[in-house]
């Protein structure tokens, strides 16, 4: 090209993005949907274990939010089912699913915070995953 003419892209570098960020938005939404489904399945497994075996999770003393392990098992099982359903809705592009995903991920973060004395390490991991989902859904524009 003659001097003074703009090049389509820099020599040796990647071409400029043509999607205007839509690819990132789609990837962020897909990430959130898949992560919701994975966290939901793991929550269902936690729930099943809590329902089937009362002695699997740590025994705690006096705690403000003390429930039986079986009760926590049912909470995790139902929450996991809802997480999987909303994650599936996000992947299918359902209009309601994005707001539902933020809401249910927020509830999951709160639930896992309350669950911390029973499973501290997994509780922190679950909280971090929930925050990632909330971030991904709130920063995407599609």
MDTraj code that builds the backbone (N, CA, C; nanometers):
import mdtraj as md
import numpy as np

residues = "UNK UNK UNK UNK UNK UNK UNK UNK UNK UNK UNK UNK UNK UNK UNK UNK UNK UNK UNK UNK UNK UNK UNK UNK UNK UNK UNK UNK UNK UNK UNK UNK UNK UNK UNK UNK UNK UNK UNK UNK UNK UNK UNK UNK UNK UNK UNK UNK UNK UNK UNK UNK UNK UNK UNK UNK UNK UNK UNK UNK UNK UNK UNK UNK UNK UNK UNK UNK UNK UNK UNK UNK UNK UNK UNK UNK UNK UNK UNK UNK UNK UNK UNK UNK UNK UNK UNK UNK UNK UNK UNK UNK UNK UNK UNK UNK UNK UNK UNK UNK UNK UNK UNK UNK UNK UNK UNK UNK UNK UNK UNK UNK UNK UNK UNK UNK UNK UNK UNK UNK UNK UNK UNK UNK UNK UNK UNK UNK UNK UNK UNK UNK UNK UNK UNK UNK UNK UNK UNK UNK UNK UNK".split()
xyz = np.array([
    [0.0830, -0.1178, 0.0000],
    [0.0000, 0.0000, 0.0000],
    [0.0871, 0.1236, 0.0000],
    [0.0334, 0.2265, -0.0522],
    [0.1075, 0.3527, -0.0584],
    [0.1149, 0.4151, 0.0797],
    [0.2207, 0.4917, 0.1065],
    [0.2313, 0.5578, 0.2370],
    [0.1081, 0.6454, 0.2613],
    [0.0637, 0.6465, 0.3864],
    [-0.0500, 0.7295, 0.4225],
    [-0.1823, 0.6550, 0.4201],
    [-0.1845, 0.5368, 0.3556],
    [-0.3073, 0.4579, 0.3559],
    [-0.3096, 0.3676, 0.4784],
    [-0.4258, 0.3525, 0.5361],
    [-0.4397, 0.2691, 0.6563],
    [-0.4355, 0.1218, 0.6185],
    [-0.3690, 0.0461, 0.6979],
    [-0.3670, -0.0983, 0.6803],
    [-0.4901, -0.1574, 0.7468],
    [-0.5346, -0.2713, 0.6973],
    [-0.6500, -0.3390, 0.7566],
    [-0.6162, -0.3906, 0.8960],
    [-0.4902, -0.4313, 0.9159],
    [-0.4459, -0.4726, 1.0480],
    [-0.2953, -0.4545, 1.0557],
    [-0.2419, -0.4580, 1.1771],
    [-0.0987, -0.4398, 1.1960],
    [-0.0243, -0.5580, 1.1377],
    [0.0917, -0.5297, 1.0807],
    [0.1742, -0.6361, 1.0253],
    [0.2158, -0.7313, 1.1362],
    [0.1909, -0.8594, 1.1160],
    [0.2338, -0.9603, 1.2107],
    [0.1440, -0.9755, 1.3320],
    [0.0475, -0.8875, 1.3506],
    [-0.0407, -0.8954, 1.4671],
    [-0.1765, -0.9508, 1.4276],
    [-0.2575, -0.9781, 1.5246],
    [-0.3906, -1.0303, 1.4943],
    [-0.4785, -0.9216, 1.4335],
    [-0.5749, -0.9611, 1.3535],
    [-0.6651, -0.8607, 1.2977],
    [-0.7492, -0.8000, 1.4095],
    [-0.7957, -0.6768, 1.3906],
    [-0.8781, -0.6155, 1.4950],
    [-1.0091, -0.6911, 1.5102],
    [-1.0666, -0.6889, 1.6299],
    [-1.1938, -0.7591, 1.6493],
    [-1.3038, -0.6954, 1.5658],
    [-1.3878, -0.7795, 1.5092],
    [-1.4964, -0.7290, 1.4259],
    [-1.6317, -0.7457, 1.4920],
    [-1.6342, -0.8089, 1.6072],
    [-1.7620, -0.8363, 1.6715],
    [-1.8029, -0.7273, 1.7685],
    [-1.7150, -0.6302, 1.7947],
    [-1.7492, -0.5248, 1.8880],
    [-1.7693, -0.5767, 2.0298],
    [-1.7072, -0.6870, 2.0645],
    [-1.7194, -0.7417, 2.1984],
    [-1.8305, -0.8430, 2.2127],
    [-1.9084, -0.8656, 2.1101],
    [-2.0203, -0.9598, 2.1202],
    [-1.9706, -1.1012, 2.1477],
    [-1.8521, -1.1349, 2.0950],
    [-1.7969, -1.2672, 2.1212],
    [-1.7688, -1.2880, 2.2688],
    [-1.7136, -1.1850, 2.3339],
    [-1.6879, -1.1940, 2.4770],
    [-1.8176, -1.2049, 2.5543],
    [-1.9195, -1.1283, 2.5133],
    [-2.0481, -1.1330, 2.5831],
    [-2.1081, -1.2722, 2.5735],
    [-2.1044, -1.3289, 2.4555],
    [-2.1585, -1.4629, 2.4369],
    [-2.0792, -1.5638, 2.5179],
    [-1.9470, -1.5506, 2.5166],
    [-1.8626, -1.6419, 2.5931],
    [-1.8897, -1.6285, 2.7424],
    [-1.9077, -1.5059, 2.7907],
    [-1.9355, -1.4844, 2.9324],
    [-2.0683, -1.5452, 2.9740],
    [-2.1679, -1.5315, 2.8894],
    [-2.2986, -1.5889, 2.9191],
    [-2.2920, -1.7409, 2.9158],
    [-2.2218, -1.7957, 2.8175],
    [-2.2074, -1.9408, 2.8088],
    [-2.1314, -1.9924, 2.9309],
    [-2.0252, -1.9226, 2.9692],
    [-1.9480, -1.9592, 3.0877],
    [-2.0385, -1.9639, 3.2105],
    [-2.1203, -1.8603, 3.2278],
    [-2.2097, -1.8543, 3.3437],
    [-2.3111, -1.9684, 3.3408],
    [-2.3679, -1.9968, 3.2241],
    [-2.4655, -2.1052, 3.2129],
    [-2.4057, -2.2400, 3.2453],
    [-2.2886, -2.2670, 3.1903],
    [-2.2220, -2.3949, 3.2167],
    [-2.1829, -2.4042, 3.3641],
    [-2.1280, -2.2957, 3.4183],
    [-2.0869, -2.2969, 3.5582],
    [-2.2067, -2.3148, 3.6512],
    [-2.3196, -2.2529, 3.6202],
    [-2.4406, -2.2738, 3.6999],
    [-2.4807, -2.4209, 3.6982],
    [-2.4724, -2.4819, 3.5823],
    [-2.5101, -2.6234, 3.5726],
    [-2.4140, -2.7116, 3.6532],
    [-2.2847, -2.6840, 3.6443],
    [-2.1856, -2.7632, 3.7183],
    [-2.2047, -2.7446, 3.8686],
    [-2.2194, -2.6194, 3.9121],
    [-2.2411, -2.5925, 4.0542],
    [-2.3720, -2.6567, 4.0999],
    [-2.4735, -2.6550, 4.0151],
    [-2.6009, -2.7179, 4.0490],
    [-2.5877, -2.8679, 4.0676],
    [-2.5164, -2.9330, 3.9772],
    [-2.4967, -3.0776, 3.9901],
    [-2.4175, -3.1090, 4.1170],
    [-2.3136, -3.0323, 4.1439],
    [-2.2361, -3.0538, 4.2660],
    [-2.3225, -3.0302, 4.3905],
    [-2.4094, -2.9278, 4.3852],
    [-2.5008, -2.9032, 4.4964],
    [-2.5976, -3.0181, 4.5164],
    [-2.6465, -3.0752, 4.4063],
    [-2.7359, -3.1900, 4.4172],
    [-2.6636, -3.3085, 4.4807],
    [-2.5380, -3.3297, 4.4421],
    [-2.4600, -3.4385, 4.5021],
    [-2.4387, -3.4136, 4.6515],
    [-2.4085, -3.2875, 4.6887],
    [-2.3967, -3.2534, 4.8306],
    [-2.5268, -3.2838, 4.9027],
    [-2.6364, -3.2468, 4.8396],
    [-2.7671, -3.2696, 4.8996],
    [-2.7966, -3.4164, 4.9199],
    [-2.7686, -3.4959, 4.8180],
    [-2.7935, -3.6405, 4.8282],
    [-2.7114, -3.7013, 4.9406],
    [-2.5838, -3.6602, 4.9507],
    [-2.4977, -3.7112, 5.0585],
    [-2.5527, -3.6690, 5.1944],
    [-2.5962, -3.5432, 5.2063],
    [-2.6499, -3.4951, 5.3331],
    [-2.7782, -3.5663, 5.3735],
    [-2.8605, -3.5993, 5.2751],
    [-2.9862, -3.6695, 5.3030],
    [-2.9585, -3.8146, 5.3416],
    [-2.8651, -3.8778, 5.2722],
    [-2.8391, -4.0206, 5.2933],
    [-2.7553, -4.0482, 5.4176],
    [-2.6596, -3.9619, 5.4463],
    [-2.5651, -3.9875, 5.5556],
    [-2.5549, -3.8646, 5.6456],
    [-2.6051, -3.8735, 5.7674],
    [-2.5988, -3.7605, 5.8598],
    [-2.4585, -3.7328, 5.9136],
    [-2.3687, -3.8284, 5.9044],
    [-2.2377, -3.8108, 5.9667],
    [-2.1263, -3.7763, 5.8672],
    [-2.1612, -3.7401, 5.7457],
    [-2.0593, -3.7089, 5.6454],
    [-2.0010, -3.5701, 5.6680],
    [-2.0852, -3.4746, 5.7023],
    [-2.0405, -3.3370, 5.7190],
    [-2.0038, -3.3097, 5.8635],
    [-1.9212, -3.2054, 5.8824],
    [-1.8725, -3.1718, 6.0147],
    [-1.9836, -3.1441, 6.1149],
    [-1.9588, -3.1843, 6.2382],
    [-2.0526, -3.1576, 6.3466],
    [-2.0105, -3.0262, 6.4101],
    [-2.1078, -2.9373, 6.4282],
    [-2.0761, -2.8075, 6.4859],
    [-2.1502, -2.7927, 6.6173],
    [-2.0994, -2.7035, 6.7008],
    [-2.1645, -2.6764, 6.8289],
    [-2.2809, -2.5799, 6.8092],
    [-2.2921, -2.4854, 6.8989],
    [-2.3983, -2.3857, 6.8867],
    [-2.3719, -2.2977, 6.7652],
    [-2.4721, -2.2852, 6.6819],
    [-2.4610, -2.2059, 6.5598],
    [-2.5978, -2.1464, 6.5319],
    [-2.5998, -2.0201, 6.4991],
    [-2.7257, -1.9493, 6.4780],
    [-2.8098, -2.0161, 6.3693],
    [-2.7456, -2.0596, 6.2625],
    [-2.8169, -2.1183, 6.1488],
    [-2.8063, -2.2707, 6.1490],
    [-2.8145, -2.3286, 6.2659],
    [-2.7980, -2.4731, 6.2770],
    [-2.9254, -2.5451, 6.2312],
    [-2.9090, -2.6286, 6.1306],
    [-3.0145, -2.7171, 6.0826],
    [-2.9575, -2.8579, 6.0880],
    [-3.0433, -2.9559, 6.0798],
    [-2.9912, -3.0923, 6.0698],
    [-2.9229, -3.1069, 5.9344],
    [-2.8304, -3.1992, 5.9264],
    [-2.7614, -3.2234, 5.7995],
    [-2.8609, -3.2679, 5.6927],
    [-2.9635, -3.3402, 5.7323],
    [-3.0665, -3.3818, 5.6372],
    [-3.1396, -3.2599, 5.5813],
    [-3.1700, -3.1635, 5.6664],
    [-3.2347, -3.0401, 5.6186],
    [-3.1451, -2.9668, 5.5199],
    [-3.0162, -2.9542, 5.5550],
    [-2.9216, -2.8916, 5.4623],
    [-2.9130, -2.9712, 5.3321],
    [-2.9216, -3.1022, 5.3426],
    [-2.9192, -3.1854, 5.2219],
    [-3.0338, -3.1513, 5.1290],
    [-3.1538, -3.1374, 5.1844],
    [-3.2687, -3.1010, 5.1012],
    [-3.2540, -2.9607, 5.0429],
    [-3.2005, -2.8679, 5.1222],
    [-3.1776, -2.7314, 5.0720],
    [-3.0829, -2.7353, 4.9533],
    [-2.9712, -2.8077, 4.9675],
    [-2.8729, -2.8157, 4.8583],
    [-2.9292, -2.8890, 4.7366],
    [-3.0077, -2.9923, 4.7588],
    [-3.0657, -3.0672, 4.6475],
    [-3.1607, -2.9795, 4.5668],
    [-3.2508, -2.9103, 4.6337],
    [-3.3479, -2.8247, 4.5635],
    [-3.2765, -2.7075, 4.4962],
    [-3.1844, -2.6432, 4.5680],
    [-3.1099, -2.5320, 4.5099],
    [-3.0303, -2.5792, 4.3884],
    [-2.9704, -2.6969, 4.3973],
    [-2.8958, -2.7526, 4.2839],
    [-2.9839, -2.7759, 4.1631],
    [-3.1036, -2.8291, 4.1851],
    [-3.1977, -2.8503, 4.0740],
    [-3.2336, -2.7187, 4.0067],
    [-3.2588, -2.6158, 4.0871],
    [-3.2935, -2.4846, 4.0316],
    [-3.1740, -2.4260, 3.9560],
    [-3.0535, -2.4398, 4.0108],
    [-2.9327, -2.3915, 3.9429],
    [-2.9151, -2.4576, 3.8066],
    [-2.9330, -2.5879, 3.8008],
    [-2.9199, -2.6593, 3.6730],
    [-3.0258, -2.6100, 3.5743],
    [-3.1489, -2.5932, 3.6202],
    [-3.2558, -2.5457, 3.5316],
    [-3.2294, -2.4069, 3.4768],
    [-3.1846, -2.3175, 3.5612],
    [-3.1562, -2.1815, 3.5147],
    [-3.0321, -2.1804, 3.4261],
    [-2.9317, -2.2604, 3.4602],
    [-2.8135, -2.2705, 3.3731],
    [-2.8514, -2.3182, 3.2343],
    [-2.9405, -2.4166, 3.2272],
    [-2.9891, -2.4666, 3.0988],
    [-3.0647, -2.3561, 3.0245],
    [-3.1445, -2.2802, 3.0972],
    [-3.2170, -2.1687, 3.0363],
    [-3.1229, -2.0636, 2.9796],
    [-3.0144, -2.0354, 3.0500],
    [-2.9157, -1.9390, 3.0000],
    [-2.8529, -1.9905, 2.8713],
    [-2.8159, -2.1177, 2.8684],
    [-2.7554, -2.1742, 2.7474],
    [-2.8532, -2.1756, 2.6305],
    [-2.9818, -2.1861, 2.6583],
    [-3.0845, -2.1857, 2.5532],
    [-3.1229, -2.0442, 2.5118],
    [-3.0726, -1.9423, 2.5841],
    [-3.1009, -1.8038, 2.5491],
    [-3.2348, -1.7527, 2.6010],
    [-3.2901, -1.8165, 2.7027],
    [-3.4179, -1.7733, 2.7593],
    [-3.4030, -1.6341, 2.8208],
    [-3.4982, -1.5472, 2.7932],
    [-3.4931, -1.4090, 2.8400],
    [-3.4911, -1.4020, 2.9929],
    [-3.5695, -1.4830, 3.0585],
    [-3.5812, -1.4811, 3.2038],
    [-3.4573, -1.5350, 3.2745],
    [-3.3772, -1.6137, 3.2050],
    [-3.2714, -1.6909, 3.2702],
    [-3.1564, -1.6053, 3.3214],
    [-3.1231, -1.4973, 3.2529],
    [-3.0096, -1.4159, 3.2959],
    [-3.0373, -1.3519, 3.4320],
    [-3.1540, -1.2887, 3.4471],
    [-3.1903, -1.2292, 3.5766],
    [-3.2099, -1.3391, 3.6811],
    [-3.2706, -1.4496, 3.6407],
    [-3.2873, -1.5620, 3.7315],
    [-3.1537, -1.6183, 3.7761],
    [-3.0567, -1.6195, 3.6848],
    [-2.9230, -1.6685, 3.7178],
    [-2.8544, -1.5826, 3.8222],
    [-2.8663, -1.4511, 3.8075],
    [-2.8081, -1.3600, 3.9070],
    [-2.8759, -1.3813, 4.0422],
    [-3.0086, -1.3930, 4.0403],
    [-3.0833, -1.4098, 4.1654],
    [-3.0489, -1.5420, 4.2340],
    [-3.0497, -1.6514, 4.1593],
    [-3.0253, -1.7824, 4.2211],
    [-2.8788, -1.7985, 4.2605],
    [-2.7872, -1.7416, 4.1822],
    [-2.6455, -1.7464, 4.2202],
    [-2.6244, -1.6656, 4.3484],
    [-2.6953, -1.5552, 4.3640],
    [-2.6866, -1.4761, 4.4873],
    [-2.7374, -1.5564, 4.6063],
    [-2.8512, -1.6245, 4.5879],
    [-2.9030, -1.7103, 4.6954],
    [-2.8065, -1.8230, 4.7278],
    [-2.7431, -1.8787, 4.6249],
    [-2.6463, -1.9867, 4.6472],
    [-2.5253, -1.9359, 4.7259],
    [-2.4794, -1.8150, 4.6963],
    [-2.3674, -1.7567, 4.7710],
    [-2.4067, -1.7402, 4.9177],
    [-2.5254, -1.6865, 4.9413],
    [-2.5729, -1.6684, 5.0795],
    [-2.5864, -1.8040, 5.1491],
    [-2.6476, -1.9001, 5.0808],
    [-2.6632, -2.0338, 5.1387],
    [-2.5303, -2.0982, 5.1717],
    [-2.4327, -2.0837, 5.0827],
    [-2.3017, -2.1432, 5.1087],
    [-2.2267, -2.0699, 5.2188],
    [-2.2535, -1.9403, 5.2351],
    [-2.1943, -1.8679, 5.3479],
    [-2.2492, -1.9224, 5.4795],
    [-2.3788, -1.9455, 5.4843],
    [-2.4413, -2.0006, 5.6046],
    [-2.3937, -2.1442, 5.6284],
    [-2.3617, -2.2162, 5.5219],
    [-2.3180, -2.3567, 5.5263],
    [-2.1708, -2.3702, 5.5666],
    [-2.0950, -2.2596, 5.5703],
    [-1.9499, -2.2645, 5.5943],
    [-1.9059, -2.3515, 5.7122],
    [-1.9695, -2.3460, 5.8294],
    [-1.9212, -2.4285, 5.9397],
    [-1.9273, -2.5790, 5.9118],
    [-2.0155, -2.6205, 5.8214],
    [-2.0289, -2.7635, 5.7910],
    [-1.9194, -2.8103, 5.6947],
    [-1.8886, -2.7298, 5.5957],
    [-1.7867, -2.7622, 5.4945],
    [-1.7133, -2.6344, 5.4560],
    [-1.6161, -2.5893, 5.5353],
    [-1.5528, -2.4588, 5.5100],
    [-1.4823, -2.4471, 5.3751],
    [-1.4040, -2.5439, 5.3383],
    [-1.3286, -2.5327, 5.2122],
    [-1.4243, -2.5318, 5.0935],
    [-1.5137, -2.6294, 5.0887],
    [-1.6078, -2.6351, 4.9775],
    [-1.7010, -2.5146, 4.9796],
    [-1.7359, -2.4643, 5.0969],
    [-1.8202, -2.3450, 5.1070],
    [-1.7533, -2.2251, 5.0414],
    [-1.6239, -2.2042, 5.0685],
    [-1.5517, -2.0928, 5.0066],
    [-1.5411, -2.1105, 4.8557],
    [-1.5166, -2.2324, 4.8108],
    [-1.5092, -2.2584, 4.6667],
    [-1.6443, -2.2285, 4.6019],
    [-1.7523, -2.2721, 4.6640],
    [-1.8863, -2.2493, 4.6096],
    [-1.9203, -2.1015, 4.6066],
    [-1.8795, -2.0287, 4.7090],
    [-1.9028, -1.8836, 4.7114],
    [-1.8278, -1.8178, 4.5957],
    [-1.7023, -1.8560, 4.5757],
    [-1.6230, -1.7985, 4.4664],
    [-1.6863, -1.8285, 4.3304],
    [-1.7332, -1.9516, 4.3113],
    [-1.7974, -1.9871, 4.1848],
    [-1.9256, -1.9070, 4.1642],
    [-2.0027, -1.8885, 4.2707],
    [-2.1243, -1.8081, 4.2606],
    [-2.0949, -1.6641, 4.2230],
    [-1.9901, -1.6081, 4.2810],
    [-1.9512, -1.4704, 4.2484],
    [-1.9059, -1.4616, 4.1028],
    [-1.8336, -1.5620, 4.0549],
    [-1.7946, -1.5643, 3.9127],
    [-1.9173, -1.5648, 3.8216],
    [-2.0174, -1.6426, 3.8558],
    [-2.1405, -1.6484, 3.7767],
    [-2.2090, -1.5121, 3.7772],
    [-2.2222, -1.4521, 3.8947],
    [-2.2858, -1.3208, 3.9037],
    [-2.2105, -1.2199, 3.8189],
    [-2.0783, -1.2190, 3.8298],
    [-1.9965, -1.1266, 3.7512],
    [-2.0177, -1.1497, 3.6016],
    [-2.0118, -1.2757, 3.5588],
    [-2.0258, -1.3070, 3.4168],
    [-2.1620, -1.2626, 3.3636],
    [-2.2673, -1.2845, 3.4402],
    [-2.4008, -1.2478, 3.3937],
    [-2.4237, -1.0969, 3.3969],
    [-2.3630, -1.0284, 3.4918],
    [-2.3822, -0.8837, 3.5024],
    [-2.2963, -0.8037, 3.4057],
    [-2.1896, -0.8627, 3.3539],
    [-2.1015, -0.7887, 3.2636],
    [-2.1257, -0.8204, 3.1172],
    [-2.2122, -0.9151, 3.0870],
    [-2.2401, -0.9470, 2.9474],
    [-2.3592, -0.8639, 2.8999],
    [-2.3599, -0.8345, 2.7716],
    [-2.4624, -0.7459, 2.7168],
    [-2.5566, -0.8160, 2.6202],
    [-2.5391, -0.9438, 2.5997],
    [-2.6261, -1.0091, 2.5014],
    [-2.7578, -1.0504, 2.5592],
])
top = md.Topology()
chain = top.add_chain()
for i, resn in enumerate(residues, 1):
    res = top.add_residue(resn, chain, resSeq=i)
    for name in ("N", "CA", "C"):
        top.add_atom(name, md.element.get_by_symbol(name[0]), res)
traj = md.Trajectory(xyz[None], top)
